């Protein structure tokens, strides 16, 4: 599909941070840009701010002076809405209020030509609802830029119920021509990124509420073991607890209070207390001047065992552990598992000198398998060879000597170790499993293509892998068992695997 001709005008209505950022993107891409704001003088002020930002780009060598001057010559504030009459595309970035947006677009329809594409930058409202009263709803589309728009690459191109396919394709091509990475998605609560990302925050907050670990430790494990750029506590302090909580509550309401989207009471209390993160000086962490950076719990040095047993079959990324242990000079001996009984006898694991099993978290609390003997769960890692931290969760029956041996074993592999509470699914494993579940559900429901889902999560929230890429890296049996176990540990539907995952597991079982 052909993008909108750069010689044609793009109008931006609403000149706050997002509106200015979107206008700058269109301007640098070569379009004439009109700025309109209902507040007198705001459009002129926004034009001056954009000019200053382009000047800073020149100072940094990212734009030449001639390019800046040409761009500013194409930028014009609009005194009234009728000044947008010749636009080929109008993007709205006003307050997140349905009635205000509907009123604006109703007025715009009487101003712009019928071939003008109308777009909303909403992050939380239904694109279908905003377009519902339009005479030509087929020309309406969502263009959800991420803040700051000039820097972040992702744009969600959202198809409302009545959006013409040609309009959505043209909008996607236009965004790509502007140097952005577009992903196409249906008009679903949270669209793509905010829908699929909910478990990244929700599981961390739930672990904190259960007393499993403190925020600094959970953040460190997700960064240093899971490969995420930031942990959820530090990230929501940056975003603003009020903003993140509002998105979570909006998605929860839109999905009719489905348990998978349940908000966090602990985060709600932060918002009620006015502890919103960096912008107020305190959130999960203290951001005041001179405040110490929070330190994760890290185990003291422990001696490594001379040898460990190995029952073959460690799933997914954990399969590399025996070779890594041997590479560190620790003997790995074959363990038959005789005498343990139950399904655990055939599961892959390591066996410590005192007989305690060291196994990848499988969704059960370590103490809940006490009938099979003491156990220490190892959290999932993106890559055990390169990660710098590993989390361990001992059962209540695990001897102190074996806990220290497990700590020493991973320290011998060059890892920092965080010992956390007895938590079903631990930290990285339950976060990743739920991200996979949400992504598979979105793909199965036709919200977006599998490729666009992974692109959105890598580009929009900087995940180390797209969740569907991670799904392919994980052992299918482990993932199926993990979610079944979590659903048993926490009945109510929050951890029940989505239909696409259950179908995949059923097909695999039928082929055995």
N, C-alpha and C positions, 0 to 999 in steps of 0.2 A: 504494500500500500504506500502511496506517495505521501510524504509529510506536507504539512502546510507550507506554502511558498514563503521563504524568509522575507520577501518583499512586502508581505501582507502584515497588517497590524495585529499585535497581541495586546489585549487590554487586561489589566489587573485591577480588581476592585477589592479594596482593603489594603492599607499600607503599613500594617504592623511588620514585625520581624519576618513572618512568612511571606507576606505580600511583596515586601522589598526584595527578599531573596529570589522569589520566582521571577519578578520583573528583571532582576539582574541577569538571571540565566537566559531568559528570552532575548534580552538586549545584546548580550555577548554573542549569542547565536546569530545575530544579524537582523532581527526583527525591529521595525518601529514599535515602540511600546508606549501605551497611554496608561497613566496612573490615575485612579479615581478613589476618593474617600469621601464619605458623607460629611465628615468633620471638616469645616472650613480651614484651609491652610495646611492640612495634613499631607495632601498629595505633593505640594511644593516642598515641604519639609522632607518627605521621603525621597524626592528626586535629588535633593542636596546630599542626603545620606548615601544614596547609591553612588553619586559622583565621588564622594569621599572614599568609598570602598574601592571603586575602580582606580582611584589615585593610589591607594595603598598597594593594589596589584601591580601598578606600574613601578612603584618603589621597590617591590620585591622581584621584579623582573618577570612576572607572570603575564604581563600584558604590555604592549608597547604604547607609547604616548599617542601615536596616530590611531591605534585601535580604540583607545579610551575616548579620544575626541570624536571619532566617528560614532561610537556608541552613544555618547551624550547628545550628539546632534539628533539622534533618533528617539530620544526620551522626552516625552511631553506630559506634564500634568494635565488633567481634565477638570474643568470647573464644574461640569454637570454631567449627568449620566448620558445625555443625548450626544455628548462629544465622542462617545464610543461607537457611533453609528456605523463607521466603516470597518469595524474589526472583523477579522476572520476567526478569532478565538478570544473568548473572555474567560478568565480564571478568577474565581471568587475566593477570597481569603479573609472573610469577616468573622465575627464571633460565632462560636459553635451553638447556634440557636436555630432550630428548624424554621420557626415562623419568620425570622429575619431573613434567612436565606431564600425561602419561598417567595417572600415579598420582593426581594431584589431581583430574582430571575423573572418574576412576572413582569416587572417594569422593564427589564432588559429585552424581553421578547418583543416589546413594542418599539424598540430602538434599533436593534441590530437586524441585518438581513437574515432570511430563512436559512442560508447556507452557513451561517456563523455557528461554530461549535461552542457550546456553553459547558463550563467545567467547574466543579467544586473541589476545593482542597480539603474538604472535611476529613477528619481522622476518626470520627466516632458516629456521625449520623448516617442514616440510610440514604444512599444516592437515589434510590427509587423514590423514597419519600420526598426528597428535595425536589425532584422532577415531576412529582405526581400531578401537580396542577397546571403544568405547562401545556401550551397548545401543540408544541412539537417536541414531546419528551424523547424522541429518538435521537435528537442531536445533543443530548445531555450525557455527560460522562464524569466520572470521578478521576481527578489527577492528584493523588496524595503524595506530595513531596515530603521529604524528611528534613528536619531542621538541624543545621543550617542548609538551606536549599542549594546555595552555590557550591558547597563542599561535599555533601553526601550524595552518592551516585544514584540511589534507588528512587524510583517513582512507581507507585502502584496505579495502574490504569484499571479503574473499577467500572464494570458494566452494570448499569442499573437494569431493572426488569425490562424496560422499554428501549434501552440503548440500541441503536442500529449497529450491526456488526461492522459496517464500513466506517462509522464514526469512531468506534473503539480502535479499529486497526489504524486509522489515520492519526489518532491521538498517540498511539504507541509509536508510530513511525516518527512523529514530530518530536516526541520526548527523546527518542534515540538520536535524532538529528541534532538535538541540543547537547549531545554528549552525555546524556544520562543513561542509566540502565533500567528500562521499563520491564515490569512484570504485569501480566494480565490476570485479573481475578474477578470473580462474581461478587455481587453486592451482598456480603455476608457480615455479621457482626465482627468488628475488628479488622475487616478486610483480610489480608493475608498475614502480615507480620504480627500485628497485635492479637490476632487469633491464635496463631501457632506458638507464639512466644510466652503465653500465659504460664505454662509450667515452670519456666526458668525462674520466675519470681515466686510463684505459689509454693513450689516444693521447698525452696530455701526457707521461706517464712514459716511453713508448717514445721520443718525440722527445728527451727528456733523455738517455736511455740511448744514443741514437745520436749525441749530441754536437751536435745541431742548434742548440740554444739553452739558456740557463740557466733555472732555474725562474722567476725574476722576470720575464724577458722573455716566456716562454710565458704566464704568468699575465696580464701586461699586455696582450698581444695578444688573448687570449680575452675580457678585460674590455672593452678600449677599441675593439676592432674587432668582436668577436663579440657584444658586448652582454651577456655573462654577468655576474652580480652579483659573483662571486668566481672567481678562477682555481682550478684543481684542486690546486695545491701549497698555496696558503694555505687552501683549504677543508679539505683533509685534515689539515693541521696543526690546524685548529679542531676537526674531528670527532675526531681521534686517529688516528694511522697504524695502530695496532693494530686499531681498530674498522673502519676502511675496508678494510684488508687482509683482515680476517677475513670481511667480507661478500663481497669479490671471490673469495676462495678457496672460500667456501661455494657461491657460484653456479657457479664453475668445476667443483667436484666434482660438484654436482648435475646439470650438463650433460655429465657424463662426459668432462671435459677437452677440450671443444670449443675449437679455437684462437681463436674470437672472444672467449672469456672468460679468456684466459691472464693470470695475475697478473703483477705487475711485480717483477723481481728487485731493482731499486733500492729499492723500497718495503719489500720483505722484509728487506733489509739494515738499513734504518732501524729496523724493529721489533726485529730481533735485537740492535741496538746500544742499545735502550732510548730512542731518539730519537723520541718519540711525538707531538711537536708542542707546542702551548701548555701542556699539562698537565705536561710534563717540562722545559719551558723551551727545547727545541730539537727541531726536526724537519727539514723541508726548509730552514727558516729559523731564525735565532737569535731567540728570544723573551725573552732575558734582559733584566734591567733595564738601560736605557741602550743597548741594541743598536740600531744604525741600521736603518731600514727598507730592505729590499732594493730596489735601483734597476734597472729594466730597461735593456737596451741600447737607446740612442736615437742615431741618426745625427746627426753634426754638420751645421750648415747647408750646403747646396750650392746653386749657382745653378740656376734652372729653365731648361729649353730654351725657345727662342723659338717653336718649332713642333714638333709631333709628327705622325706619320702615323696614319691610322686605317683598318683593314680592318674593315668592318661585320660584326657578328655576335657582339660580346661577350656572353656568356651571363648570364642571371639578373640579380642586383643590379649586376653590373659594366657593364650596358648604359648606365648613367647617366654613366659616366666622361667620354666625349667632350664632352657638354654642360657638365659641371662644369669641364673643362679650358678650354673656350672662355670660360666665365663668369669664369675667373681671368685672362683676357687673353692666353692662349697659343693660337696659331693651330693649328687641327686641319685637316690636309689629307687628302684621299682617297688611300689607298695600295692599289694593285692587287694587291700580293703577287707580282708576276711575278718569276720567277727563283728563288723559294725552293724550289719543288718539293714533292712529297709532300702529305699531307693538310693540312699546316699552311697551305698557300697559301690555303685557303678558310676557315680559322678566323678568328674575330674577334680582333683584338688591336690594340695600339698599337705604333707603330714609332718608336724613338728616333733622334736625328740620326745616330748612327753605324751605324744599320741593325739594332740589337738589338731583338728582339721583346719587348714587354711584355704578358704574357698572364695571364689568370686561371688559377690552378693547376688542372691537369686530372688529377692523380694520377701524372704522370710526373715523375721528377727532372729539373730543367732541363738538367743536363749530358747526360742520356740522349737528348736531342733535338739533340745537337750537330751531327749531319749536316744539320740544317735551318738551321744558323746559330746564333749566340749568342742566348740567351733569358734574360729575368728574369721569374720568376713573381710574381704579385701574389696575396696571400692573400684569401680570401673575407671580406667584411664583412657584417654584418647590414644596414647602410645606409651606403653610402659618403658620403652627404651629411652624415650626422650623426656618424659615427665619428670618434674623435680620434687613432687610430693605425692605421697600415697596415704589414704585414710584407712584405718583398721577399726573394726567394731567387734570386740570380744563378747562372747556369751558370758552370762553370770557364772557359769561353771568352768570357764577357761582358767587353768592355773596361772598364777602370776609369772612363773618361770617361762611358760610358753608364750605369754603375751610379750615378755621381754625378748624372747627368741624371735618372735615375728617382727618386732620393731628392729632388732639388730639385723635380721635378714634383709629387710628393705634398705636399712642404712648402708649395709655392705654393697647394695646395688647403686649407691649414690643418691638415695632419696631422703628427703625430710619425711617424717612420719607424724601424722595427727591421729591420735587415738580418740574416737568419738563414742557417744553412747550407743546402746543396743537399739539400732534403728533399722526396721525393715526397709531394704532397698538402699540404705545409706544415702550418699549425697549425689555424686555424679551419676550413678547408675539409675536412680529413680528419676532424676532430671532428664537424662537422655532418653530413657524409655518412654516417658510421657511426651517429650518433644516428638519422638518418632510416632507415637500413637496419634497425637494431634495432627501431624503432617500427613500421615496415612489417611486419617479421617477426611481431611481437607481434599486430598487427591481423589479419594473414593467418591466424594460428593460433588466432584467437578468444580470445586472452588477455583482451582488453578491447575496447570500442568505440573507434573513432578519436577521438571526442570525449573520452572518458574518458582516453585516453592523453595527449592534449595538455593536458587539465586537470591531470592528475597531474604532468606535468613542469613546468608553469608554477607550480602551487601547492605541489608537494612539494619541488622543488629550485630554484625561482625562475628558470627559464629565460626568456629574453626572448620566445621563441616556442615553442609546442609543436613537436616535431620534424616532425609531419605538416603543420602550418602552414608550416614552413620548406620542406618538400618541395614544397608547392604554389608557393612563391615562387621555387624554383630551376628552372632550365631542365632539362627531363627528359633531353634528349640529353646535357647536360653531366654530370648525375648518373650516368647509365648509363656514359658513357665514363670518368668519374672512378673508379668502382669497378672497372671492367674493368682500367684502367691500374694501380690500386693492387694488384689481385690479380696482375697480371703482375710488378710490382716486388717484391712480397712473396708468392711462391707459398706455398700451404699451407692456404688457406681462411679466414684471418682477415678478408680484405677481399672475399671473394666475395659478390656481391649476393645477397640472399635471394630466394626464389622469387617472392614478389609483385612485387618490383621487376623481376625478369627478365621476368616475364609482361607487366608494363606496357610495358616497352621493346619486347618482341616484338610486342605488339598495335599499338603506334605504328608500328613499322617495316612491319608488314603493310598498314597503311592508306596508306602513302606511295606 
